[in-house]
Structure formats: structure tokens, C-alpha cells
Amino acid sequence: MEKQVFDFGMNTTRRHFLSKMSLGIGSAALGSLLVPDIFKGGEADPSDIIAGLPHFAPKAKRIIYLFQNGAPSQLDLFDYKPMLNKMHGEELPESIRGGQRLTGMTANQASFPLAGSMFNFKQHGKSGAWISELLPYTAGIVDDLCFVKSLNTDAINHDPALTFFQTGAQVGNRPSMGAWLSYGLGSENKNLPGYCVLLSRGKGNGQGVYSKLWTNGFLDSVHQGVQFSSGENPVLYLGDPEGMDRTQRRNMLDKLAELNQGTLDEFGDPEIATKIQQYEMAFRMQTAVPEITDMSKEPESIVKLYGPECLVPGTYAANCLLARKLSEQGVRFIQLYHQGWDGHGKLPQEIRGQCMDSDQASAALVTDLKQRGLLDETLVIWGGEFGRTNYCQGKLEKDDYGRDHHPRAFTVWMAGGGIKPGMVYGETDEFGYNIVKNPVHVHDFHATILNQMGLDHEKLVFKHQGRRYRLTDVAGKIVKDIIA
């Protein structure tokens, strides 16, 4: 029988083929110095040839996103509407609702009784921002915050709305915001991931979070968010196997890298290069992660600032403190998910607990960054996937009510990172139902965030399956009025 000979050299890609051509050692070396990621895997778009560098001078170097999963009620926290209290229990005027779509939870309600907030509001700071009594610590830093009261989204249910905020699309398998930033800007710290994810669970009714929210999608897997846990091992599977010391681990990785490099040279598969990087990153993280997650060296003043729960791994306060430490070490994007804001019933009771969990630590993070001189270069964002309705879901009691999903208008706040402090942007009608001034869509929100990081949202693209994708899809306008 004739011996078969397999020509592995024919199993090649365009990138592999071009790399074999006489490009010139000098030009290749220069390119790798100017753009460290120029030879990374993926089918990059020509307009994205300088991936790894900002398109222009950034105002922010990193982002801490305090995502309040489940949708906080803006009407009980930030968007003060005396008219709702005055008309408490009366029917929402049809002229205000305007036939807008409802969720399946309230679509069959016979009436839509207006629910005023049972919590007191006061104006605070030089900006005069209205803040609920539930947020005394946030009230103390209002002049560092920019409140956007006119955010709106396309999705009306949690899963698509949450996915939309994180990826710019309501469907799955799209890169998350952190992955786009990692792809566009790379990492500042070679010993830590450029994109970290922290989870906490509050006292209220929770909505789930899942790994598709911090996925790399169709980008190289090196851009996927790395989840930290509250257990004994903050990053799973990072430790050495039993019976293996650091020297043995180093030798094993060196041999593995040689094998992977040979396969990479032969086939040119960019995911092999990614695996080599990930193995090396994991080795370096074995030293960096235990050190950065150790809170025992934090001074008493910091513990007092964040509250005693900052010493309890996995709590919101601990994650806020860890976010500061990660940011301080150059991690590009830190995403916190705090579950428990799903206020369909018993909202007054549950929102009290959620605010007790999150108010002090959120304000402490801004204060801590400011006193360290890091707030100017760190963009902090606080908010959920949509808002809550001005009418009651189910039976309306004096001190017990629920609110349904409201994507039409809700509030987030931002601090630092070149955003104007002490500002309230956007306005809703007297019922808190419709936007009457300066609407901000999720795509506009994303475009503005990328702008602060020195990225043009129309140029941060990636070609996949014949289409040019970006975080803002085919929309998005920078909200210039809130930029300092």
C-alpha cells in the first residue's frame, strides 16, 4: 500500500501565509514595538490596525462599573416626583402611558394606580441634587457625581436588558464592554487580567447573572472577563496541583509553551497564541492575586470608610474595596454585579436592605479614589439595566408596593474619568414616566464611555462572518454635555 504523506504546510491561513513572506525583519520588529498586539489572533478590520492604542488622548485610564442587577427604583432613590405623592392611588393618565408596552406581569392589570415614594427626599450639595433618605452616604458626595436621569433602553425584561447593557445587543455571543476595552487598549498590568468580574448578592429579590455577560464573544478568548470568587481561592484553578512546586510548574509551562509554539508555527491558529498567553498570565497571577485580595493590611481608616463588611469576602463592600485595589494596579475594567434590586413586591422593605448593603461602600469607593488622586483617571458608574414604573404592580398598600420594569426612563450616576461633577443631566415628566429633556440611549451611553477611554466607538470594530461589529452597533452619539 502506498504510504500517505500529509502536507501540514498546506493547512494554512492567510495570516500564516503572509507571515512566511519576506516582510522584512526590521519592519516587523518596528510594528511589534509600536503596536504590541499587531500579531494577535482574530480577523481585525483594516480601520482597527492600531488596536492596543487609544484613538486619541483618553480622559480615563480605567473603569469601575457598579452594576446594580435587578433595576433599582429611580423614583425611590433619585428622581423626586411630588406629583406621584399627591396623586398616590389615582390612575395613571392614559395620555402619559401612551399605549407603551408592558411586561406580562402587569399587562393584564385592570388599573395602574400611581405609587408615590414613601421615602423623604432632600437636595444636597452645591448641585442641589435630590437624593432619597435611603442614600445618606451618596448624598454626601453628590458634588462629585453626574446624575443622568434620562437613560433609556430597548429591552423590557431582565435578561435581554442586562445583556444589552453589557454587550450592546440583546442577543448572546457578542463581546462585552470589558472585552471590547481589552481588545482596544490591552492591559496595563502583565500580572493581572485587563478585565475582572466581581459578584455579590444583596438582601432583596435577585436576578441571576451568567458568564455570557463578561464573554469575549467572537474576540480572542484572552479578552474574556476573569471572575473572582469569595472562596478560599479567589480565582479558581489558579493554584499548583498537589505535589508540584513553583519550579516544577515553571518547567512544565516552558515545555508546554514549546509544544504550543510548534503547533502555532505550523498551523497559525491564533487561539493557540492566546492559550500560551493565558498559561503565562495564570502563572504570574499565582503571586499577584493572593496579595491583592488580602485585606488584612488595609488601615483602620479604610475599613471605617467602607464599613466592616469590607473585610468579609464576597460582600458588596469587600468587592468595592477590591475594585479600588485592582484599579490601583492598572486593571482596565472592573465589573461588579450586585444582585437583589428586583422590586416587584415589598419594595419598601427590600430597597432598604439593598441601600444598606451598597450606599456606604459605593460612596466610599469614590471618596477613596479621590483621596488617592485616582478619581480623575478612573470612571466610576452606578446603575441597573432599566428603571421602575411610577404605577404599582399588584395591590397598592400605604407602605407596601411593587414596581414593574420601566425601560423608558431611569437614572444612573457617573463619577471621575473626565465626567463633569456636580451635575444633573436629563429630565423626566412630572410623573417620572417619559423623558422630556436630553434623552440618553444605551448606545449613547456606551459611545460616551468609550470616548472617555480614548476610543472612537465608530472605529473600534471587528470583522466577523463578513460583518463589521462594534459595541454601539450602528448607532450611538457621544453625550458631550456631561464631559468635563
DOTIMAR-589942 format. One record per residue: residue in one letter; x, y, z of N, C-alpha, C in turn. Coordinates in pm, whole numbers, plus 32768, in hexadecimal, padded with zeros to 4 digits. Example, Ala and Ser with C-alpha at 12.3 -4.5 7.8 and 13.67 -1.06 7.14 Angstrom:
2
A85277DC7830C84CE7E3E830C85287EB6830C;S85057F1F82C485577F9682CA850A80038313;
END
This chain:
484
M80567F8880008000800080008059807C8000;E803280DC7FAE808181577FA5807581A78026;K80E581D1805780E7821D80D480AE82A880BD;Q805182CF8112801783548106807183BA8149;V8080842D810A80CF849A8142807385128152;F8066854281CB801185B581E58066863481E4;D8042868E818E808C870B8185804B877281E1;F807C8776825D804287D382BD805B88628293;G80BE887A824080DC89018213806E893D81C1;M801688E781877FA8891E81377F33894A818F;N7F32891A820A7EC8894182677EEF89C782A5;T7ECE8A3282617F008AB482877E928B1C827F;T7EAA8B8D82BC7E4E8BFD82B67E928C70826D;R7E438CD5824B7E7D8D4882077EE88D8A825E;R7EC88D9482E27F298DD1833D7FAA8D7F8340;H7F9A8CF98344800E8CA18346805F8CB082C6;F80198CB68255805C8CC281D480AC8D4481CB;L806C8DB381F180B08E3481E781288E3C8245;S81198DF782B981888DFB831782048DB682E2;K81F08D5A827F82618D11824582A48D6181D4;M82608DCA81A882978E19813A83058E74816E;S83538EA9811583C58EFC813B83968F8A815B;L83598F9881CF8328901B81F8839A90768225;G8405903B824C8474908B827F847690878316;I84E59057834D84F0904A83DD84E690D18421;G8520913683E6851E91BB8423849391F28431;S844291EB83C583BB922383CB836491D5842B;A837691518430832790FF848D83489122851D;A83CB9134853883F4915785BF83BE91E085E7;L83C492418588839092C685A482FB92C285C1;G82B3927485718223926885868202922F860E;S824F91CD863A8232918F86BB825191EE872E;L82B0924C871982CD92AD8780826293188789;L82359347871481CE93AE87118148937A873F;V81269301871380A692C5873380BE92378766;P80C8922487E980EC91A088208090913187F3;D8010915087D87FB090E787B67F9B90D98720;I7FF7911086CF7FDE9112863F7FD890858604;F801B90258646801B8F9C86117FBD8F41865E;K7F628F7E86AA7F058F2A86F47EA08EEC8696;G7E5C8E8486C67DFB8E3E86737D7F8E90865B;G7D2A8E5C86037CAC8E9D85E77CAD8EDE855E;E7C368EF3852A7C298F2D84A67C0D8FC284B5;A7C76901084CF7C64909D84EC7C3F90EB846F;D7BF1915484827BC991AB84147C3C920983F3;P7C4E923083747CBC928983507CBC930C839F;S7C47934183C07C4293BE840A7C6E93AD849A;D7C82933184C57CA59313854E7D3692E68559;I7D8A930F84FA7E1292DC84F27E6693078569;I7E3D937285B27E8A939B86257E49936E86A7;A7E0592FB86A37DCC92C5871F7E3992B58786;G7E2092DC88007E8492DC88687EAE9368888E;L7E8593CA883E7EA09457885A7E1E94A48852;P7E0D950C88A67D93955D889A7D9395AB8817;H7D1B95D087EB7D10961F87707D3796B08788;F7D2796DD88057D4C9766882A7D68976788C0;A7D9697D788F37DBC97DF89807D4497C289DA;P7D4F975E8A2F7CDE973A8A867CD297978AFD;K7C5897A38B317C4197EC8BAE7C41978B8C24;A7C24970C8C097C2396A58C707C7F96328C47;K7CBE95F48CA87D1495828C8E7CD194FE8CAD;R7C6C95018D047C2B94858D2C7B9D94A28D5A;I7B4D94378D647AC094438D867A9D93E28DF6;I7A4F94128E567A1293BC8EBA797B93CB8EAA;Y793993608E8278A993648E65785F931C8ED5;L781893688F2777CB93308F97773E93118F65;F772D929C8F2A76AE927C8EEC764C92468F54;Q75DA928B8F60757592678FC3750D920F8F7E;N7524918E8F8474D7912E8F36744A911A8F6C;G73E6912E8F15735C91208F3E730C919F8F2E;A735192118F19731292928EFB72E192DC8F76;P733693328FB1730C93849023729B93E38FFA;S72469404905871D994619040720C94F09046;Q721A952E8FD3724895B98FCE71E896179016;L716895F3901B71029649905A710B964690F1;D714F95E49129716295DB91BA71F0960291E4;L72449620918172D0963F91A072FE96C8916E;F72DF96E990EF731B975F90B172B797BF906F;D72509789903071F897DC8FDD717C9806902D;Y718B98739075712498A390D270AB98D99085;K7036989F90A06FBC98C6905A6F4A98DE90BF;P6F3B995890F16ECF9977914F6E4499579118;M6E33996190936DB1994690566D8398B89075;L6DDE9859907C6DB897CF90996D8197C29127;N6DBD980A91846D889807920D6D00984B9214;K6CF198B791CA6C73990091C96C0298AB918E;M6C23985B91286BBE980B90E26BC697779109;H6C03975991786C1596CF91A56B90968391A3;G6B8E9614915D6B1695C291556ABC95E390E0;E6ACF965890A36A7F967B902E6AB496368FB1;E6A6296328F4A6A8695EA8ECF6AED96398E7D;L6B5095F08E486BB0962C8DEC6B65965D8D70;P6B6D96DE8D4D6B2697108CD86B5296C88C58;E6AF396A28C086B11965C8B8A6B6796B48B30;S6B5597378B396BA597928AE76C39978B8B09;I6C5897648B846CE497578BAE6D1B96CF8B81;R6CCF96668B986CFE95E08B716D0795D38ADA;G6CA8960C8A936CAF96108A016CB4958989BD;G6C77952589FA6C7494A289BA6CFA945A89B5;Q6D5994858A076DDD94458A076DD193B68A3A;R6E2793608A096E1D92D28A296E3892B88ABD;L6DFE924B8AEC6E0A92238B776E4591978B7E;T6E7491718BF26EA290E78C046E29908D8C1B;G6E3F900B8C156DD48FAC8C2F6DA28FB18CBE;M6DEE8FF38D166DC88FF78DA46D5E90618DC0;T6D5490C68D696CF091308D816C9491468D09;A6CAC91008C9C6C5B91158C226BC790F98C3B;N6BA9909F8C986B1D907A8CB26AE190C28D2B;Q6B2B91228D616AF3916D8DD16A7D91C28DA1;A6A1591C68DF2699E92148DCF69B792A98DDF;S6A1392CD8E376A31935A8E4E6AC5936C8E6A;F6AF293E98E626B7F94098E776B88947B8EDD;P6B75945A8F5E6B7794C18FC66C0294FA8FDC;L6C0A957D8FDC6C8A95C08FF36CBB95A59081;A6D3D958E908E6D79957091106DE395DA912F;G6DC29632918A6E26969291B76E8D964E920F;S6F00968C921C6F68965292726F4A96739304;M6F5D9612935A6F46962893E96FC3965F942D;F702D967593DF70AA96A5941970BC973B9401;N70F9977E9461710F980E94577186982D93FD;F7179989B93B471E598CA935D72139954938C;K7293996E937B72CC99F3939673339A14932B;Q734A9A95931973B49AC192BF74379AC7930B;H74A39AA592C675269A9E930775929ADF92B1;G75F99B0F92F5766D9B4592B176529BC79267;K76BA9BFA922876AD9C7391D776579C5A915C;S76559BDD912E76079BBC90B775719BB790D3;G754D9BA7915174C09BA09175747B9B229146;A74C69AB79134748C9A389104742E99FE916D;W73BA99CF9141735A998F919A738498FE91B5;I738E98DB923473B79854925B7359982292C8;S733497A392BF72DD976593227325975293A7;E72D6974F9411730D97349497735096AB94A0;L73359653943E737195CE943D740695D1941D;L7437964193E874C1964893B8750E96BA93FB;P751F96B5947F7564972494C375F79733949B;Y763996C5947D76C696CE945776D5970593C9;T767F96D9936F7680971092E8766097A692EC;A760497CD934475E3985B9352765D98AE9376;G76BB987293BD773398BB93E7779898D29379;I7789988F930777EB989E929A77AA98D19219;V7731990B922276E9992F91A77738998E914E;D778C99E2918977D79A419138784B9A0090ED;D7861997F910478C2993390B5787D98E29047;L77F798E3904877AB988A8FEF776798D68F7E;C7752988F8F1176FF98BE8EA37689985E8E98;F7611988F8EB37599983D8EAA755E984A8E1E;V754E97DA8DDA750B97D88D597480979E8D72;K741997F48D6B739297CA8D8E733D97A68D14;S737C97A18CA17331978C8C24736497168BD4;L739C96B38C1B73CA963C8BD4735195EA8BA9;N735995AD8B3572ED95578B05732894E38AB5;T72DD94758AB1730D93FB8A7172A093BD8A1B;D72C5935D89C87266931C896E722092A589AE;A725E926A8A14722D91ED8A4C71D492068AC5;I717091AF8AD7711391C08B45711A91508BAD;N716690E68B91717990798BF0720C906B8C16;H7224902C8C8972AA902F8CC473178FF68C6A;D73058F7D8C3A73718F3C8BF0739D8F8D8B76;P73428FB38B1B736F90028AA873A2908C8ACF;A736590C88B367391914E8B60741D914A8B9C;L743690E68BEF74B990D58C2C752290B98BC0;T74FF90618B63755B90408AF5757590BB8A9F;F750D910B8A87751991838A35757A91E68A74;F756F91FA8AF775C992578B3B765A92288B37;Q766E91A68B3E76F791738B43773791618ABA;T76E591478A53771E912489CF76EF917D895D;G768D91D3897476599226890975F691DD88AF;A75D0916488D5756F91168887751C90C388E9;Q74A190A488C2744A9056891A745E8FBF8909;V74A68F9888A274C38F0A888C754A8EE888C8;G75668E6888D775E58E3D891176558E3788AB;N76C98E0988D977418DF5888777768E758847;R77648EE5888B77A58F628863780A8F8788CE;P78778FC588A878DA8FEC890E789F904F8971;S78C2903F89EF7895909C8A5678E9911B8A52;M78B991808A9978FE92008A99799091F18AC6;G79A591A48B307A2D918F8B607A84914A8AFA;A7A4B90EB8AAF7A9790A68A467ABE910889D7;W7A61916189B17A8091C5894B7AF29220897A;L7AEF924889F87B59929E8A2C7BDE92558A31;S7BDC91D68A587C5591858A597C8D917789CD;Y7C34915E896D7C5D915188E27C9691D488AC;G7C55924388CF7C7F92C488987CF992FE88DA;L7D0D92E2895C7D76932789A77DDE92CA89E5;G7DC1924989EA7E2191EE8A297E1E91FD8AC1;S7E8991D28B027E9091D28B947F03922A8BC3;E7EF092688C387F5A92B98C757FB392678CD2;N7F8191F58CFD7FCB91A38D5D7FD991168D26;K805390EA8D10806B90658CD680538FF48D3A;N804290178DBA802E8FAF8E1F7F9C8F9C8E46;L7F448FEF8E0E7EB78FE58E2C7E668FF18DAC;P7DEE8FB98DAA7D9B8FC58D327D7490578D1A;G7D5790788C9F7D2990FE8C807C9691128C9F;Y7C4E90A48CBD7BBE90A98CCE7B9790488D3D;C7B69907E8DAD7B47902B8E217AB4903B8E45;V7A778FD08E7679E88FCD8E9879D88FA38F29;L79878FF08F75796E8FD6900378D78FCC9019;L78AB8F689065781C8F50907B77FA8F5C910F;S77838F95912B774F8F9991B476B98F8C91AF;R76808F64921F75F08F4F922775B98F9B929F;G75548FEF92867519903F92F074A38FFB9333;K7459904A938273ED901493D37369900A9387;G735F9049931272E1904C92CA72D18FD99268;N72638FE0921C72468F7B91B672AB8F859145;G72EC8F179124735C8F1B90C6733A8EED903A;Q73878F1E8FDD73878EED8F5374118EB18F39;G74158E458EEE74938DFF8ED974F28E498E7D;V75718E2C8E8F75D88E588E31761D8DDC8DFB;Y765B8DE98D8776908D758D4277078DA08CEE;S775A8D3F8CCC77DB8D5F8C8E77D08DA18C05;K775A8D968BC377508DD98B4177578E718B4F;L77458EA48BC9774A8F348BDF77D98F688BDF;W783B8F118BF678C68F3D8BEF79158EEB8B88;T78CE8EBE8B23790D8E6D8ABC79608EC18A5B;N79BD8E7E8A197A098EBD89AD79C08EB58929;G79528E64892379088E5788A579618E218837;F79678E6987C779BA8E3D87567A468E788759;L7A698EC387C27AF28EF287D27B478E81880B;D7BCB8E9088057C248E2C883F7BFF8E1488D2;S7C0A8D9A88FF7BDF8D7789867C328DBB89F2;V7CA58DF389CF7CF58E3B8A317CAB8EB48A67;H7C458EE28A1E7BFB8F598A467B848F3C8AA1;Q7B6C8EBE8AC17AFB8E9C8B177B168ECA8BA6;G7AAB8EF38BEC7ABA8F1C8C777ADF8EA78CD0;V7B318EC28D337B5B8E5C8D947B0B8E718E14;Q7ABD8E0D8E3B7A678E188EB07AB58DF98F2F;F7AA98E518F917AE08E3B90167A718E04906F;S7A928DA490C47A308D6A911E7A4E8D9391AD;S79EF8D7692077A018D9C92937A398D2992E7;G7A5A8CBA92A67A8B8C4692EF7B1D8C4F9313;E7B548BDD933C7BE08BD793647C3C8BF892F0;N7C138BD092767C608BF091FE7C158C5991AD;P7C418CD991B07BF98D43916A7BE88D2990D5;V7C4C8CEB90957C408CC390087C508C2C9004;L7BEB8BE78FD67BEB8B558FD97C598B1B8F81;Y7C8F8AAA8FAC7CF18A5B8F617D748AA78F4A;L7D908B098FA17E098B588F907E808B198FD9;G7E648ACE90437ED08A9690947F178A219052;D7F8D8A0290847FD9898F90537F95890D907F;P7F9B88A7902D7F67882490567FB487EF90CF;E7F73879B911B7FB387629191803187169168;G809E873191AF811D86EE919381748734912D;M814887A690F8819687F0909581BF887690D0;D8241889590CB826E891790FC827B89799088;R82A389F490A682A78A5E9041830D8A408FD3;T837E8A048FF983E489E58F9583B0897C8F33;Q837189148F68833888AD8F1182CB88E88EB6;R827B89418EF0821189828EA2824D89D38E30;R82B98A1C8E4D82FC8A6E8DE883348A168D79;N837389A88D9D83AB894E8D39833D89108CE3;M82CE88EA8D22825F88B08CD8822789148C72;L821689938C9E81E089F98C4482408A178BD1;D82C28A138BED83248A2B8B83831C89BE8B17;K831089418B44830588D38AE4828188DC8A96;L821688FF8ADE8195890D8A9C8197897E8A37;A81DB89EB8A5981E58A5C89FD82318A35897E;E829889E2898D82E489B48919828B896288BA;L823B890A88F681E188B988A481788910885F;N813E896D88AB80D989C5887181138A1F8805;Q818F8A4F881D81CE8AA787BB81E78A5D8738;G820E89DE87448223898F86CA81A2897E867B;T8136896386C380B489578681808989DC8644;L80A28A48868C80808ACD865980CE8AEC85D9;D814F8ACE85D981A08AE78562816F8A9584EB;E813D8A1D8506811289C4849B808989EB8463;F802B8A0C84BD7FA28A2284917F768AB48494;G7FB68B0684E47F938B9384E87F0E8BB1852B;D7EDB8B56857F7E5B8B6B85C27E6D8BD28632;P7E2A8C4686297E3F8CAF868E7E168C84871A;E7DB98C2687287D918BFA87AD7E028BB287F6;I7E618B7987AB7ED38B3987EC7F2A8BA3882E;A7F3D8C1387E97F8A8C8288247F448CB588A1;T7EC08CBA889C7E738CE689107E888C888986;K7E878C05896C7E9B8BA489D87F248BB48A18;I7F8A8BCD89C780108BE289FD800F8C5A8A5C;Q7FCE8CC78A317FC48D3F8A857F798D228B07;Q7F0E8CD58AFD7EBC8CBB8B737F068C658BDA;Y7F538C038BAC7FA28BB28C0880088C098C52;E80478C658C0980AB8CBC8C4780698D1D8CA9;M7FF58D528C817FAD8DAD8CDA7F868D658D5B;A7F548CEB8D4F7F2D8C9F8DC67FA38C898E24;F80188C708DEB80908C5A8E3D80B38CDA8E8A;R80AC8D4C8E4780CC8DCB8E8A80608DF18EF0;M7FE38DCD8ED37F758DEC8F2F7F808D9E8FB1;Q7FC88D2E8FB17FD58CDF902C80148D31909C;T80668D91907680A48DE990D980528E6890ED;A80218EA1907F7FDE8F2290857F558F1C90C8;V7F058EB490AC7E7C8EAF90DD7E738EA29175;P7EBB8E4491B47EB28E3C92477EDA8EBE928C;E7F3B8F0392537F688F8092907EFD8FEC9285;I7EBF8FF792117E5E906491FC7DD890499240;T7DB88FCB925A7D3A8FAA929D7D488FA49335;D7DBF8FBC93687DD78FBD93F87DB290469431;M7D46904A947F7D1690C994B77D5290E69541;S7DA0908B95767DD0909996007E2E91109613;K7E6A913E95A87EC991AD95B37E88923695A0;E7E04923695857DC092B695757DB792FD95FB;P7DD5937F96007DCF93C896807D4193D396B6;E7D3693ED97367CB393F897787C5E94659738;S7C9E94CF970A7C53953D96CC7C0A950F964F;I7C4594B596037C059481958A7B93942295AE;V7BA893CF96127B3E9374963F7AC693C69670;K7AE0943096B87A76948596E97A2E94CA9676;L7A7994F296117A3F9536959D79DE94DC9551;Y7A069461953579B4940294E9794E93B99540;G796793B395C179119368961B794E92E0963A;P792992A496AB7969922796D7795791B39677;E78EF91B5962478DA914695C779449140955B;C799591A8954E79FF91A594E87A67913A9507;L7A66910695827AC3909B95A87A8590119595;V7A0A900D956479C48F8E954E79C48F7294B7;P7A158F1394887A1E8EF893F879968EDB93BA;G797F8F14934479038EFA92FB78948F5C9315;T78A48FB3937B783F901993927855908D9330;Y77EE90DF932377F9915292C9786991B092F7;A787191C7937978D9921F93AF796491E99392;A7977916693A679F99129938A7A1C913592F5;N79B7912492A079D1912D921079F191BC91E6;C79B3921E922579D492A992077A6592C7922D;L7A8E929892A17B1992AC92CB7B799262926F;L7B5691E6924B7BA9919B91EF7BB191E09167;A7B41921B913D7B41926490BD7BA492D890C0;R7BA8931F91317C0A938B913D7C9993569131;K7CB392E591757D3A92AD91737D5F927C90E6;L7D01923C90A27D1A920E901A7D3292848FBD;S7CE092EB8FCC7CF093628F7A7D7793A48F92;E7D9D93A890107E1D93E490367E92939B8FF6;Q7E7F93198FDD7EE792C78F9D7EDD92C88F05;G7E8293178ECE7E7E93278E3D7E1E92CC8DF3;V7DC492878E3C7D6092368DF57D0492958DAA;R7CF0927B8D2B7CAC92D98CD27C1692E68CEF;F7BD492768D087B4392788D197B1D92188D88;I7ADC924E8DF17AAE91FC8E617A1592048E64;Q79D491948E577942918D8E51790D914B8ECF;L78C191968F1E787B915D8F9177EA91458F6B;Y77B590D28F94772690B78F8876EF90A29014;H769390FA903C765490EB90C075C290C990AC;Q759D904F90D27516901C90BA74B8903E912F;G7437904D910D73D5905F9177737790D69167;W7378911A90F4732B919490E172A5917D9099;D72799103908F720190E49040718290FD9091;G7156917B909570EE91A590F2705F919990C1;H7033911F90A36FA9910B90756F44910A90E8;G6F7090F0915E6F1890ED91D36F69910B9250;K6F25914192B46F69916693316FE391BD9318;L6FD6921692B87048926A9292707D92BF9305;P702693029354705C935393C170B593059422;Q70919288943B70E292389497716692109457;E715F91DF93DB71D691AA9399723992189375;I7206928C934B726192F5931F72B1932F9394;R7276932A940A72C193559480733D92FF9494;G7329927B948B739A9220949C740392309431;Q73D7924293B5743692549346748892D29359;C7447933E9384749093BB939874F293B0940D;M74CB936894757526935394E575A1930494B7;D758D92A7945A75FD92579426765B92AA93D0;S762493089382767293439316769393D79324;D764694239371765794B4937476DF94DF93AA;Q770394AE941F778094D8945C77F994B39407;A77FA943793D7786F9408938B787C94509305;S780A946D92C2780F94B49242784B953F9255;A781B958692BB7850960B92D778E296049304;A7903959C9352798C958C938179ED9578930E;L79C3952E92A97A1A951692367A3E959A91F1;V79D995EE91DB79F39670919C7A4F96C491F4;T7A3296C892757A84971592D37B1396E192D8;D7B21965D92DD7BA5961E92E67BF8963D9269;L7BBB962F91F57C03964F91797C2C96E19175;K7BD2973791A47BEE97C791A27C6297EB91FD;Q7C6497B292767CCE97D392D37D55979992AA;R7D53973692537DD096FD921F7DFB973E919C;G7DAD979E916C7DCE97E190EF7DB2978D9074;L7D58972890857D3B96CB90167CB496E38FD5;L7C5F973790107BD897478FDA7BD997898F50;D7C3397E68F3A7C38982B8EB97C5197CB8E46;E7C9A975F8E617CBB97018DF57C6B967F8DFE;T7C0C96798E5B7BB996028E6B7B2696298E5D;L7AE195EB8E007A5396058DEC7A02959F8E3D;V79B495D18E9C795E957C8EEF78CE958E8EBF;I7887951E8EAB77FD95218E7977A694D08EDA;W772E95048EF876CF94BF8F51764794BE8F0D;G760A94488EFD758494428EC3755F93B58E9C;G74DD93A38E7774A993218E51748293198DBF;E743692B18D9B741892958D0F73A092E18CD9;F7348930E8D3172DB93698D0E72A593A38D90;G723293EB8D8971FB94288E00717F93E08E31;R713294248E8470B893EE8EBF7043944C8EA3;T6FCC94118E946F56945E8E6E6F2794BA8EDE;N6EDC95238EB56E9E957D8F176E1A95458F4C;Y6DE794DE8F0D6D6C949E8F3C6D8D941D8F86;C6D2F93F08FD26D44937B90276D2B92FA8FDB;Q6D7C92978FF86D6392118FC66D1691C59033;G6CA0919790106C4F915190726C0691B090CE;K6BEE918691496BA091D391A96BF4924391E5;L6BB892B991ED6BFE932E92246BDA934092B6;E6C3E9333930C6C2D934E939A6C7993CD93BD;K6C589407942E6C96948694546D2E947A945F;D6D5C9411949D6DEB940094B16E2293819470;D6DD9934D94116E0692D393CE6DD492D3933E;Y6E3092D892E26E0B92DA92556E7E929E9204;G6E61927C91896EC7924D912D6EC592A490B0;R6F3092A390676F3792EE8FEA6F6892908F7C;D6F2E929D8F076F5392498E966FCB92858E4C;H6FF792428DE4706892708D91704192EE8D44;H709E934B8D3B708393C68CF0710193EC8C9F;P710593C78C1F717B93E78BCD717B94738B94;R710B94BB8BA270FC953D8B60715395AB8B9D;A716C95A78C1E71B796128C5F71E895E38CE8;F726A95EF8CFF72A295C98D81732596128D97;T735F95FF8E0D73D2964F8E39744D95F98E50;V74BF962D8E25754195F78E4D7595966D8E7C;W75FE964F8EC9765D96BA8EE476EA96908EBC;M773A96F68E9D77C496E28E72781C97418EC3;A7898971A8ED678F7976E8F207982975D8EE6;G79CF97CA8EE57A5A97C48EBA7A6797AE8E25;G7AE097898DFC7AF997648D717AD597CE8D0B;G7ADF984E8D2F7AC498B88CCF7A3198DA8CBF;I79DC98A88D19794D98CA8D18793799428D75;K78E0999E8D4C78C69A158D9D788C99EF8E25;P78C79A1E8E9178909A018F1678229A648F3B;G77D19A3F8F9D776A9A998FD077069AC18F67;M76D99A608F1776819A7F8EA7760B9A1F8EA2;V75989A538E7B75229A008E6074FE9A148DCE;Y74FD99A78D8374E699AF8CF3746999618CCF;G7415999D8C7C739B995A8C53732A99728CB5;E72AF99638C85723B997F8CD871C5992B8CAA;T717698FC8D0A70FB98B38CEC7082990C8D0C;D700D98E28CDD6F9499308CF66F6F992A8D8A;E6F0599728DB16EE1997B8E3E6EB298F68E79;F6E9698958E216E7198108E4E6EEA97B08E4F;G6F5D97DF8E1F6FD397898E196FC697198DB5;Y6F71972C8D4F6F5496BF8CF26F9B96D08C6C;N6F9897498C346FD597658BB2704597CA8BBE;I70A497C38B65711298238B6170E398A18B1A;V70FE99148B5670D899938B17715199E78AF0;K71C999BB8B1972409A0A8AFA72BC99B18AF7;N730999BE8A8C738C997D8A7D738998E68A91;P7342989C8A3B734398098A4673CC97CF8A29;V73EE97658A70746E971E8A5C744F968B8A49;H7466965789D2745195C989B674CB957989E4;V74BA94F889F6752994A18A1F759D94AD89BD;H758294B4893B75EE94C488DA7639954888EE;D75F095B2891176309633892E7688962689AB;F765595E08A0B769D95C88A897721957F8A6C;H771A95168A1A779394CB89F777F5952289A7;A77C2956F8949781895C588F8786496278950;T7821965B89B6785E96BD8A1178C8967B8A68;I78AB96048A99790D95BB8AEB798C959F8A9A;L797B956E8A2179F0955289CC7A3D95D289AF;N79F6963F89997A3796BF897F7A9196E889F3;Q7A6296D48A6D7AB296F88AE27B3096A38AEC;M7B2C962D8AB27BA195D58AB27BFA95EA8A38;G7BDB965189E97C2D967089757C0E961E88FA;L7B9595E588F47B6F958F88857AF995CA8838;D7B0595CF87B67A9895F8875E7A3D95808748;H79C195888776796995138770794C94E786E1;E795F954086807947951B85F479C294D985B4;K7A3594E485F87AB094A885C47AD79428860E;L7AA1941686857ABF939B86D07A66932C8698;V7A9792ED862E7A47928B85E57A92920885D9;F7A4791A085BC7A81911C85A67A2E90D6853B;K7A6E90A684D57A27906484697A168FD08489;H79998FA4848879778F1A84AB790A8EEA844E;Q79258E7B840C78C48E3F83B078908EA48349;G78EC8EF5831878CD8F5182AC788E8FD582D7;R787C8FE98359783F90658388789C90AD83E8;R789A913283E578E6918384437892919A84C1;Y78C291688531787A917685AF78BD91E08607;R786B921F865A78A0927986BF784192798736;L786E92AE87A7781D92AF8821779C92FC880D;T77A1936787C1772B93BC87AE76DC93978731;D76F7932486F776AF92F3868276B8935A8612;V7647939585E6764A93FA857C7613947F85AF;A761B9493863375E1950B866F7643954786D4;G7610959E8728766095D78794769696618776;K767796C087D176AE974687CA76ED97688850;I776297A6884D77A697CD88C77757983A890E;V773E982A898F76F7988F89DD775C98F78A0A;K7775995789B477E199B889C977C89A148A3F;D77489A2C8A5F77289A8C8ACA77559A5F8B54;I776C99DC8B67779599AE8BEC782B999A8BF6;I787499BA8B8A790699A78B8A794A9A288BB8;A79A49A1A8C1879E99A8F8C4E7A489ACB8BE6;
END
